[in-house]
Amino acid sequence: MAEATPRAEQLVREYVEIWNERAYSKIPDVVSESFVMSDPAAPEEGVPGPAREVHGPDGLEAFVRGVVDGFPDFRVTVGDLLSSDDLVMYEAEITMTHEGEFGGIPPTGRAVEVGEMSTFRVVDGKIQEHRAYFDQQEIYEQLGLTED
C-alpha cells in the first residue's frame, strides 16, 4: 500500500537530516534493509554495493561518513519538494569544502556549490531507493581538478 504523502515527505526530511546533522543513529529508522542509493560519487570500494551505488543502512552510513571525512561542512539545502504517494522528489543545493581525502583525491581546500535533484521511493514506511542527480564534472571543475 502506498505511503501517505506527508509521511513520505517527513521521511525524506529525516534522511536529509542524517546527512546535515550526521544523525547516523536515525539511519535504521529511515531506510529499509534493502535500501539502494544511486549516486555518481559512490566509490567502488569501502561501501557496500558496486561503484555508483550504496546498499543497505550500513552502506549509507559508510558513504555519509566518507563524504563527511572529505567534506566536513557538507550540507544539503532542500528547495522545492514534491511528492505523490510513495514518490518524493526534491531540488537542492549541496555546499561543501574539500578539507580531507575523498575518492583518493587529496584535499584541495576549495569550496563547492552544486545543484542536485533527487528522487526517493518509500515502501512500507521506509526509504527503499534514493537516486541523486548532479553534475560530477562541475564538482571536479570547482575543485580545480580539470584543465581549463
PEMO-V259951 format. One record per pair of residues at least 6 apart in sequence whose C-alpha atoms are under 6 Angstrom apart, sorted by the first residue. I is the first residue (numbers start at 1). GAP is how many residues later the second one is. Records with the same first field share a line. If there is no record, write none. Layout:
I->GAP ; GAP
This chain:
2->83 ; 84
3->82 ; 83
4->81
5->79 ; 80
18->6
20->55
30->96
31->95 ; 96
32->94 ; 95 ; 96
33->23
34->22
35->20 ; 21 ; 93 ; 94
36->18 ; 19 ; 93
37->16 ; 17 ; 92 ; 93 ; 94
38->14 ; 15 ; 93
39->13 ; 14 ; 93
40->12
42->9 ; 10 ; 11
43->8
44->6 ; 7
47->12 ; 15
48->6 ; 7 ; 11
49->6
69->31
70->28 ; 29 ; 30 ; 31 ; 32
71->25 ; 26 ; 27 ; 28
73->23
74->21 ; 22
75->19 ; 20
76->17 ; 18
77->15 ; 16
78->14
79->12 ; 13
80->10 ; 11
81->8 ; 9
82->6 ; 7
86->35 ; 36
87->33 ; 34
88->31 ; 32
89->29 ; 30
90->27 ; 28
91->25 ; 26
92->23 ; 24
93->21 ; 22 ; 23
94->19 ; 20
95->17 ; 18
96->15 ; 16
97->13 ; 14
98->9 ; 10 ; 11 ; 12
99->8 ; 10
100->7
101->6
110->33
112->30
116->17 ; 18
117->16
118->13 ; 14 ; 15
119->11 ; 12
120->9 ; 10
121->6 ; 7 ; 8
122->6
